[in-house]
Amino acid sequence: MRSVPGSKRLRTSTTVSDSARVFQESSVPGRVSRIAAALAPFVWATLERVFPRVASAIVLVAFAFLTSPTSVGIFTWVALTYTFYQALAENALRNLAILCLGNRRDAGYVRRLGSRLAWLGASIIGTTLLLLWTAYGAQQGKVIVSLAPFMLVPFVTTAGILPVARLQFSQRWADLARFQLVAAFFGLVVSLSIVFTIQSSLAMALHVLTTEILFMLLCRYAARGVVIDVIRSTRNPKRETVGLSLVGVLGWSQSQLDRVFVGALGGAGTLGLYSTASTMGRSGGDALASAMSNHLRATVARLEDEEDRASAVRRHGFVALGAATVGLALVTVLVEFVLVPILGADWAAALHVVPLIAAATLPASVSWGLQMMAVANGRQWASATAGLVGVACCLPIGLLAIQSLQAAALMVVAREILVLAVCQVFGRVEGSRLPMLLAVGAAIAAASIFLFLPVSAPGTPVTP
């Protein structure tokens, strides 16, 4: 009700109404509703990334149960190639797409470049399959051939880059999460049907392909109704693509290059053990970190005030760390009561270190967001420095994994703590200090607990 000058009754009524509104907002239900509204985007953004990772982990466990560490190692080589392509090309386009949506020229550049890069991804995966055939074709030829559908995945994922960016920009995290749930469910049904009937690695390839096709189609249909204001752009997409690709490759190297060294130095069997432990320990946490950084990127893009940005960074750090802690507890329970009885002695060495590797997700949940913010603030070199520090730790991890998976797992935790410290020192992101300190303390405490009180998975790390 509007206040009318000279009307005491109306002014009093307005004051009473305002007071009631303030009281309602300051009450416990009001605070709860505001907190729930603030957390909702985080929850949906997390679910949007977690669903496919969880489904992939389920398929991997089933495949590991029915095959051997060497077969899992063969699949890991192909998966590493695909994730490298994602880091080199797709992730750069995804980061650039959300900034180019308002300009047709820039959006067209993203679309055209994505079509070309899909052929690059298919070529890289095909080359990897040929090299694996040369090395393991006599013993693992059927496994290698069955992974050939992976070459189609880049064409599907690049077709969905702009639709997903439009939905992220419009904050439709709930829709994205639902689409991921539907796609992951059908992909899981297809892959489990194959893995339990014919016990083929074809299940691993079709799981990814089916999930990505359904997700792309759902996003393209939903994005048709998203309207984005047209703006005049002064960007140089080509220059930004190169910078984002460099950051992406460094990020991939930081998290995956250790597996390359393990496979190159220890063979497919050792790679299968180490990769399975890393997947079980880090899938949920890395999905969380990716989801939180995606949400933070989309949120910061809409904020101009520095204090609002600092508040968003601080809130992101607390929520991400809290969720990573819950995920760590769930992983520990899952290993103790589910995976140890199912997989048995052949996988004892991997299961023994899964919770310890999962502790690395605590600092990673914060550092991923800080690296993204450093890029957004024009300090790409700070993010690149953190990536280089992580890369430098990969060879020691690979060498340690050949001797002891537990020692390698400790090095993984130390690497993530070091990367987070470098992000804090050189990135100088406002609002990040307290989340950083809490993440470091939590990681050290968790690693100490799992080092001296390991889960009941038997044994000593084994080198095949």
N, C-alpha and C positions, 0 to 999 in steps of 0.2 A: 504494500500500500504506500502511495506517495504521500509525503508530508506537505500540507498546505500551509503557507505562511499565515500566521495570525490565528491558527486553529490549535488551541492547547490540547483539545481532546485527540485530534489526529496525531499530534506530535507525541503524546503520551502512548497512544496505541502503537506507533512505530517503534518507540523505545522498548516497550514491553515485548513486541515481536522480535526485535533484535536480541534482547536479553535471552528470550527463550531459545533462539537459534544458537547463541553462543553456549548456553547451558547444555543444549542437546549435543553440540559438537564436542564439548569438553567432558561429557559423560562417558562412562566405560563403554557402553554399546557404540557410541559415536566414535571413540578412539579405535575400537576393534574394527568397525566398518572401514575406517580410513586406512588402517594397517592392512586389512584384507585387500582393499582396492589397490594399495601401493604394491603389494606382493603379487597380485594376480598376474601382471605381465611377466614377472620373473618366473613364476611357476609355469606359465604356458610356454615361455621361451625355453625353459629347461626341458619340458616334456617334448617340445618340438625336435630337440636334438637327441634326447635320451632314448626314445622309442626305437629308432633304427639301430642304435648301438646295442641295446639290450637284446633285440632280436638277433643281431649278428653274433653276439656272444653265445646265445642259446644254440644257434646252428653250429658254431665252432665247437662247443662242448660235445654236441652229438656226433660231429664228424671226428673229433679226437677219440671219443669212446669207441667208435667203430673202425678206426684206422690206426695209424701209428704216428709218432713224432715226425718221421721223415715225410709222410704225406702232408701233414700240417705245415711242415717247413716249405714244401713245394708251393702250397697255396699262399703261404706268407710272402714268398718272393713276388708272386703276381700282385698280391694286395699292396705290397710296398711300392711296386711300379705304379699302380693306379693312384695311390695316395700322393706319390711324387708328382704325377701329372696334375692332380688337384691343387697341390701347393704351388706349382709353377704357373698354372693357367687359370683354373676355375676359381680358386679363392681370391685371386687378384680381381677377376671380373666381378665376383660377387660383392667385394668391397667397393669397387668402382661403380657398379650398377646402381646402388642405392643413392649415390651422389649425382648420378647423371639422369635420373628419371625425369626431371623437369625440362630437359632439353632434348629435342628430337634428334639433333645431330649426334650428340654424345651417346644417347641410347642406341641409335643405329650403329655407331662404332662398336659398342659392346656386343650387339647382336651379330654383326659380321665377323668380328674377331672370334667370338665363341664358336661359330660354325667352322672356321678354319682350324682352331685349336683342337676341335674334336677329332679331326684326322690325325693331328699330332699325337693325341692320347692313344688312339687305336694303334698307331704305328709303334709307339713305345711299348705297349702291352704285348703286341705281336712279336716284337724283337725279344722281349723277355721270355716268352714261351719257346721261341726257337733256341735260345741259349740254354734253357732248362732241358729241352729235348736232347741237346748235344751232351749235356752233363749227366742226365738221369733218365734218358729215354728208354734204356734197356730195362730198368727196374720199375720206373714210375710213368711209363708212356701213357697209359690210360688216364692217370690223374692229370697229366699235363694237357692232353687233348680235350678233356672235359671242361677245362677252364677257359677254352677259346671264346665263349660268349661274353667274357669280360671286355672284349674289344668293342662291343656295341655300347657299353655303358657311357663313355664320354659323349656320344651323340645325344643321349637322352638327358644327361645332366646339364649340358650347356643349353639345351632348349628350354630348360626351366629356370635359368638364371634371372631373367628380367621379371617373369611373373612372381617368383619368390621375393625379389627385391621390392616389388610394388606392395605386396602384402606386408612385408616387414616395415616399410615406410609408413603404411597406414595403421601400424600397431595391431595387426590382426593375428596376434600370436596364438589365440585360441583356435582359429581356423587352421593355422599351420600345424599345430599340435594334433588336431583331429585328423588332418590329412596324413600326417606321419604315422599315426596310430593305425589308420585303415591300411595304408600302403605296407607298413611293417607287418601287420597281421597276415595279409595275403601272401607277402613274400615269405613269411615264416611257414605258413601252411604248405606252400609249394616246395620249399627247400627241405623241410622235415619229411615230407612225403617221399622225396627222392632219396634222401640220405638213409632212411630206414628201409626202403624197398630195394634199391640197387646199390646202396653204399658207395655212391660216386661223388667225386668232387664237383660234378655238374651242379649239385645242390648249392655249393658256395657261390658259383657264378650266377645261377638263376635267382638266388635270393637277392643279390644286389640289383640285378637287372629288373626283376619284377617290382621290387620296392620303388626303384627310381622311376620306372614308367608310370606307375599308378600315382605317385606323388606329383610328378610333372603334370600329368593330365588334370588332376584335381586343382593344382595351383593355377594352371592356365585358365581353367573355367572360372575360378573365383576371382582372378585378377581382372577379368573383363569389366567388372563393375567399379574398379578403383579409379578415381579421378584425381589427377595430380596437376597442380598449377604449373603452367609453362613459364619458365624463367629464361633470361638471357645468360648464357654461360661464357665465362672467361677461362675455363679449364683447358688443360692440354691432356686429353685422355691418354695419348700414347706415352707421354712422359710419366704420368701417374701409374700406368700399367706396369712399366718397367720397375718402378720403385716398389709397388705392391707385390710384384712377382719375386723380387729379391727378398723381401720380408717373408713371403710365403715359403720360399725354398729354405731360408734360414730356419723358419719355424719347423718345417718338415725335418730338416737335418737334425735339429735339436731333439726331436722326439722319436725319429725313426732311424737315423743313421747308425745308432748302436746296433739295431737289428741287422743292418747290412754288414757290419763288421763281424757280428756273431755268425751269420750265415757264411760269409767269405772265409772266416778263419776256422770255424768249428763244423761246418757242413749243415745239411738240411735237418738232420736229427736234432742237433743242439739248437738250431734256429727254431724248430718246432716247439721245443720245451720253453725256451726263453720267450718266444712270441706269445705262446699260450698264457704264460704267467703274466706278461705285460697286458695282454688283451683283457684277461679276467680282472686284473688289478686296476687298470686305467680306463677302460671303456666308459664306465659311468662318470668318472671324474673328468675325463677329457671332454665328454659330451656336455657336462655341466659347464666347464670353462668356456667351451665354444658357444653354448647358449647364452651365458652371461655376457660374453664379449659382444655377441650379436645384438643383444638387447641394449647394452651400454652404448654401442655405436649408434643404433637407431635413436636412442634417447638423447644423446649428446648432440646429434645432428639437428635437433629441434630446440636446443637451448643456446642462448647467447650470453647470459649472465655468468660470470666466473664463479660466483658463490653457488649458483644452482648446479654448475658442472661439478664443483668439488663435492657438493652434497650427493650428487648422483654417483660419483666415484666411490665415496665412502659407503653409501648404502649398498652399492654393487659388491664391494669387498666383503662386507659383513654377511650379506645373504649368500654369496657364493661360498665363503668359507664355512658357514653353518651347514649348507647343503652338502658340501664335500665331506664334512665330518660325519653326517648321517650316512652318506654313501659308503664311507670307509667302514663304519660299523656293520652295514648290511653286507658288504663284501666279505668281511671276516666271518660273519655267521653263515653265509652261503658256502664258503670254502669248508668250514668246520663240519657242517651238518649235511651238506648236499654233495659237493664235488668230491670230497675225499672218499666217501663210500662208493660213488659212481665210477670214477676214473681209475682208482686202484693204484697199484705199485708202479706201473709204467710211467705215471705222471706225478709221482711223489715229489720229485725234485722241483717241478714247476709249482705245484700247490703249496709247497713249503714256504715259498717267498711271495705268494700273491698278496697277502695283507701288507707286507713290508713295501712292495712296489706301490700298492694303493696309497700308502702314506705320502707319496710324492704328489698326489693330486691336491693336497692341502695348499702348498705354496703355488702350485700351478693354477689353481682356481682364481688366484688374485693376480698372478703375473701376466696371464693372457690378456686380461682387461687393461693392465698398465701398459703393455706393449702396444695395444691398439690405441690407447689414449696418447701415447708418445707420438705415434704417427699422425693422429688427428691434430696434435698441437704443433706439428712441424718439426719434431725431433726424431725423424726417421733413423738417424744415426744411433740414437739411444736404444731403439728397438733392435737395430741391427747388431749393436754391441752385445746386447743380452743374448741374441741368437748365436753369435760367434762363440760366446762363452759356453753356451750349451753344446755347440758342435764340438768344441775342444774336449769335452768330457766323453764323447761317444766312443773314441778309440779305447780309452781306459776301461769303459764299461764292457766293450766287446772282449777285450783281453781277460778281464776278470770273469766274465760269464763262462769262458772255456774252463776255468779252474773251479769256480764256485758261484752258483747263481745267487747265493745270499750276499756275497761281497759285491756282486754287480748290482743287486737291488739297493744296497746301502749307497752305492755311488749314484744311483738314479735319484734317490732322495736328496743327496748332497748337491747334485746338479740343479735340481729345481729350486732349492734354497738359494744357491748362488745366483741363478738367473733372476730370481725375485729381488735379491739385494741389488743387482746391477740395474734392474728396471727402476728401483726406488732412487738410487743415487743419481743416475744419469737422466732418467725420464722427468724427474721433478714434477710429478703429477700431483696437483693439489688434492688433498683429502685422502691420500693413499697411505700415510705413515702408520696409523693405528692398525688398519687391516693387514699391512705387511708384517708388523711386529707380532700380531696374533697368529698369522699363518706360519711364520718361522717357528714360534714357540710350540704350536700344535704339531708341526711336522717332526720336530726333534723329540717331543714327548711320545708321539705315536711310534716313531722308528725305534726308540729305546724299549718301548713295551714289547713290540713284535720281535725285536732282536733277542730279548732275554726270556720272553714268554711266547714262544712260537705256537702256532696252531698244531693240531695233532697229526698233520700230514707227516707220514713217516719220512724219516730219512735225511739222508745226506745228499747234497747236490751230485748229480751223476752226469758224466760226459759220455754220450753215446759213442 
